[in-house]
Amino acid sequence: MRVPFLDLTIQYASIRDDIHAAIDRVCASQQFIGGPELEAFEQEVAATIGVPFAVGVSSGTDALLVSLMALGIGAGDEVVTPTFSFFATAGSVVRTGARPVFVDVDPATLTMRAEEVERVIGPRTKAIIPVHLYGLCADMAPLLALAADAGIAVIEDAAQALGATYHGRQAGALGTFGCFSFFPSKNLGAFGDAGLVTVHDEALAARIKRLRNHGAEQRYYHREIGGNFRLDALQAAVLRVKLPHLSGWNAAREANARTYKQLFDAAGLGKVVLPVDAPGRRHIYHQFVIRVPERDRVRAHLAERGVGTDVYYPVPFHRQECFAGLTPPDRQFPEADRAAAEVLALPIFPELTHAQQTHVVDVIAECLKD
Ligand SMILES: *Cc1c(COP(=O)(O)O)cnc(C)c1O
């Protein structure tokens, strides 16, 4: 049996006619930049998340970058990020001229901890970027309280968490900004690169709209320097077709996660650490990430038996070559280092079958038997 890590063709087949109709609509209008598809998509996402403003942008990376720019963050400023995330979380900070300050993560959820952040907040700190890793929100209440006390902004990196909730509120509705990615493999995937920023403050929303368009409100009159961070109409039209399906797809991921947990429990594999469900937080399982000793051996064995897996992420920021020198040598990140060596993402896409899940767990059991 073959179990691909991700198969998007099944989803596509199920909505093909609607997608083609949406693409035809944009082609007929020949309006590819801005326009009604983009505006409708922004309103639909804002309503889904429960925020007054949603601004479509070119990618999740640019969502982070433009949020930092809208806060006026730059040279001389510091922004706190977890050391364990996708590269863009910290890369975007450096691109503004500011300095990312890394913190270790919670060992159970691999997300940012207020206790760690508190130790590094200083007079230069302008923002923190909690990451809702794998589809589970960071513990936001203490982070929001800390940020409010310090008078700094909270940029949620919700690229993996569209639909996740934290005590009844949606990821992306909790901080100053919520940053989303519609990279094709995300829970809501475009047909190319796309992203979005959610925001409560009207002036900040207006600034993001200006920044995504080279800092111009009126064409050719530039109040400030932005970039081309626009989300195009074709992507918006595709995403509008998919958005109403998202809660069903997320529910299918959650059901698959429950199945994996039952199968692993039944197999009695003491060496495998399963992802946790935190009280009051809806985990939408963008990824189902287990932790195993000898991860690379297990991964190779799975590949041999036709099972695709991936590793998010093998190298924490404090060990990235491009960030060398940013962190004092005596600062340690033991939880992130341990996670980088142990995490293994299993197939979890909504259309995965019970037989495929059984096969995945059987192969892992076979590999860890002795
Ligand atoms: C995917 C992702 C991003 C970047 O999104 P792109 O759309 O690929 O630029 C940022 N942060 C995290 C945590 C992500 O998973």
PDBQT file of the ligand as one rigid body, heavy atoms in Angstrom, charges set to zero:
ROOT
HETATM    1  C1  LIG A 401       3.788  28.389   5.670  1.00  0.00    +0.000 C 
HETATM    2  C2  LIG A 401       4.243  29.201   6.813  1.00  0.00    +0.000 A 
HETATM    3  C3  LIG A 401       4.661  30.541   6.665  1.00  0.00    +0.000 A 
HETATM    4  C4  LIG A 401       4.895  31.197   5.333  1.00  0.00    +0.000 C 
HETATM    5  O1  LIG A 401       3.864  31.146   4.444  1.00  0.00    +0.000 OA
HETATM    6  P1  LIG A 401       4.167  31.257   2.868  1.00  0.00    +0.000 P 
HETATM    7  O2  LIG A 401       2.792  31.478   2.321  1.00  0.00    +0.000 OA
HETATM    8  O3  LIG A 401       4.779  29.991   2.437  1.00  0.00    +0.000 OA
HETATM    9  O4  LIG A 401       5.041  32.425   2.646  1.00  0.00    +0.000 OA
HETATM   10  C5  LIG A 401       4.988  31.256   7.806  1.00  0.00    +0.000 A 
HETATM   11  N1  LIG A 401       4.934  30.697   9.022  1.00  0.00    +0.000 NA
HETATM   12  C6  LIG A 401       4.576  29.411   9.198  1.00  0.00    +0.000 A 
HETATM   13  C7  LIG A 401       4.529  28.871  10.586  1.00  0.00    +0.000 C 
HETATM   14  C8  LIG A 401       4.218  28.618   8.101  1.00  0.00    +0.000 A 
HETATM   15  O5  LIG A 401       3.883  27.348   8.295  1.00  0.00    +0.000 OA
ENDROOT
TORSDOF 0
